[in-house]
């Protein structure tokens, strides 16, 4: 349970109306780490509760579009680190909708419909299937590939916290620090083989909901509520583990199954394949036509039970069934 709490208890920034300098933050985190090493959980929780009360006293930052000055500064910082794609997204960012606006809350409710069909529990035979683990080499490769400047989920864990576990072979570190990445791998392998308690997976798949404005609020009529796009930010650890789990071998198996009817997920160059495929078809058969349809918002419309039913039908995917069930079964919190 502490794996979901510790990132916020240790790495969170204290509430401030003027920001926190790196040197001050370093001192705060060092103090919290010492408390964690002594298992002073009560002290860490008291610190957290003190920050919550302090945050409530500060003037809240209004929701909406960031100022042009802040956006340019943020984009310039990203470009200085050669993150041009993220810099472009930053400049096109229309900000967040007001999560306290009842109209925005209603939009989020509509876009997160209730589960239409309960999941069929795994049978004794299905529970006895051999379970797919994670390849250590692939896990370490994916750990090293994690991108920085990615939003954190509910627990506050960031990709930067995970990549910090990788040390250069030439660096002199303690045995415990040197073993940290291997310990994380062992934990990840236990996760995908479903060796952890059920309550772990409820927190594991929980997300932080962010209502992002689709258009610039300044272009709307006074009092109008902008349409908001729901963005669910997952736990950084889940993103890493699932990425390592879906290695090239598993993706190839899945693509053999779904490839004939879709190019949108799990297939490299799927967009190019679609575009070039349509062009080649029209060149070969000029009497054909191509129709692009977007008739209904399909967000959250896929039945999880139907996904599991498809996995059950494929013997080559039976070693993934238990983990897929753990990912899809919880009716987890969206915060």
N, C-alpha and C positions, 0 to 999 in steps of 0.2 A: 504493500500500500504506500510505503514511503517513497517508492520510485516515482509516484505521481506528485508528491508534495515537495520533495527536496529541491527541485530546480527553483520553484518560487520562494521557498524558505531561505535559500542561499544566494541565488543570483539576481533576484529582483532589484530594481532600482528604487531607492526610497522616494516617496512623494515629494515633489518640489515644483515650485512655480518658475524656477530659473534654471533647472537642469542640475546634473551632478557631474562634477569633474572626475576624470579617470582616476586620479590619485586617491581621491576620497572614496570612490567606488571600490578600488582595490583594497583599501583598508577595511571597508565594511565587509566585503566578501571574505577577507582573511579571518576576521573575527567570527563570522558565521561558520566558516569551515572548521575553526577550532572548536566551536560549540558542537558541531556535528560529530567531530572525532571523539568528543567526550560524551556523545549521545545525550546532549542537553536538549532534547526535543521540546521540553516545556519552555525553555528560554527562547528557542527559535520561534515557537508559535506565539509567544508573548510579543516578540519583536514584530512579527507579521501583523498581529492584531493592533499593535500600536500604529503601524504604518497605515492600516485600513482607516483608523479613526482620524489620523492626520490627513489622509487623502480626502475624506469627507469635508474637512474644514477648508480645503483649497477651493478656489473659484474654478468650477468645471469648465473645460475647454468646449466651446460649442461645436456640435457636429457640422459637417459641411465640407466644402472644398478648401484645400489648403491654399494659403496665400501664394501668389505667383513667386514671391521672393523665396519662400521656403521650398517650393517645388524646384526652382532653378538651383538652389543651393544643394538640395538632395540629389538632383540629376547630375550636377557637376561632380559631386563626390563619387557617384557611381561610375561616371565616365573616367574619372581619374584612376579607377581600378579596372578599366577596360570592360565594364559591365554595361555595354551600350544598349542591349535589349531592355534591361531593367530601367535604364535612364529614359528611354523612349516611353515606357509604360508610366513612369513617374510623371512625365510631362503631360500625358493624356489622362491622368488620374482625375476623376471628378469628385473625389472625396467620399465620405461615408454619410449615409442617411442617419437621421436622429433615431437612435434605438429606443428612445422613450416616447416617440410619436406613435399614438395608437394606430394610425394608418400604416406606418411602417411595420409595426408588430403584426397587423392583420395580413400584410403582404407576405411576411415570413411564414405565418401560419398556413396560408394558402399554398405556398410553394414547398411546404413540408407536410404533405398529406399523411393521414394516419395509415398504418400498415393495413393493406387490403386482405392479406391472407397470412395466417400463422404458419410458421415453419414446422415441417414434419421432423420430429426428433430423430436423431441417429439411432438406428437399430443396433442390437448387440453385434450382428455381423459387421455392420459398417464401423462400429467402434473398434473392431478387431483388425481392420485393415492396417497394413504397414503404413507408416506416416513419413512423409517427405521431410527431410531436414534441410539445413542450409549448409552449403559448401563454404568452408572457412576462407579459402582464397577469394571467392566471389564476395563474401561479406566484407573482408578487409578492403577489397577494391571499391565496393560501393561506399564504404565508410569514408575512404579518401576522396571520393567524388562529390560528397555532400557540398552543396552550394551554401555560401553564407548570405546574410541579408534576406533570410526567408522568415516569414511570420511564424511565431510559435503558437502552439495549441494551448489548451486550458492549463496544462501543468507548468508552462513557462520554459520548458526545455527547448533549447535552440540547437541548430546544427553545429554551431560553433562549440557548444559544450561537448558534443560527441567527437568532433574531429580533434579536439584537444587531447584525446586519449591516444592519438598516434604520435609516437616519438621517433626521431631520427635514430638509426642504429648507432651513430657516433655519439649520441648524447648520453651523459652519465646520469641515470635516474635510479631511484630505489627499486628493488624487486617488485614491490606492490604496484608502483606506477607502470613498470614495464609490462606487467601482466594485466593491466586494466583493459586493454582492447580484447585480449583473449577471454577475459571474464565476461565482457559484454557479448562476445560471440557465443559463449556457452549459454548465457541468459537468453539470447535471441533464438538459439536452437531449441531451448525448452519452450519458448513461446509458441513457435510454429508447430511443435509436436504436441501442443496442448497439455503440457504437464503442470500448468499453473491453475490456481483456483478460478472458478467461474467469475467471481467478482473482479478479478484482474482484467478480464477481457471487456467488461462493461466500461471500465475507465480507459482501457487501451484504445477503444474505437470512438470514445467521446470526442466532440469537436467544439471549436470556438466559432460561433456564427458571426460573420461580419456583413452588414447590409451595405453594399457598395452602390453608389449612385450610377445609373446608366447614362445620365445626361448632366450637364453642368447646371446646378440649381439656380444660378443667376439668370439662366435663359427662361425660367418658368414664371408664370404669373404669380403675383403676391399671394401667399397662403397655400399655394399648390404643393402637394407632396410628390417628390420625384419617384419614379419607378426605381426600385432597388433590386439589385442582383444579389441573391444569397451566396456568400462564399464561406464554405466550411473549412476552417483551418484545422488539420489533424495534428495529432501528437507527432513530434519529430522522430521519436523512437519507432513508432509504428510505420512511418514513411520509410525509414531505413530498413527495418526488418522485412517489410513487404517487398521492397525493391530488390533486396538480396534473395528473397524466396522465389520471386519470379525471374529466375535466371534464364539464360539463352535456351537451355533445354526445355524448360517448362513453357516458355513463350512460343517456341517452335511447335510444341504439341498443341497448344491452344490455337495457334494460327492455322494449323492444318484443319482444325475443326471449323473455325469461324471465318477463315480467310475468304472462302468463296462468296460470302454475303456481306462482308464489312471490311473496311480498311482503316477504321477510326481508332482502334485501340490495340496496343501491343505489337503493331506492325511498323517497322521502320520505313520511313518514306511513304506512309500511307496516303498522304495528300497528293504527292507527286504521282503515285500509282493511279489514283482516282482520276486526276486531271488528264494524264497521258492516256489512260485507258479510254476515257470518253472521247478524246480527240482521235485516237486510232479507230475507234468504233465508227465515228461519224465520217472519217475519211474512207473507211472500207465500205460503209453503207450510207451514202449521201441521202438515201430515202428515209433513214432513221432520224429520230429527234431525241434530245435529252431534256428531261424535266427536273428542275430543282425544286423540291417541295419543303416547306416549313409550315405545316398546317396547324400544328398544336405543340405547345410547350411540353416536352417529354420529361422535364426535370422531375426526378423522384417518382416516375411512373412505372419503372420496371419492378416486377414482383420478385422479391428475394427468393421466395419459394420456387419460382420458375428457374432461377439461376442454379439453385441447388439440385433441382430435378435434372437439369442438363448435365451437371457434374456426375450425378448418380448413374446416368445412362452411359457414361464413358469409362470403361475399366482403366484406361490409361491415366485417368485423373483421380482414381479412387484414393491414391496416397495424399491428395490435397483436400479431401472432403472434410476431415475433422477441422482443419484450420479455416477453411472457407466457412464452415458452420459457426465457428467461434467469432469470425468477423461479421457475419450477417445476422446472427441470432439476437444479440442484445438490443433492447430498445433504449439506446444510450442517451445520456444527457447531451443536449446541445446548448451551450452557454453563450 
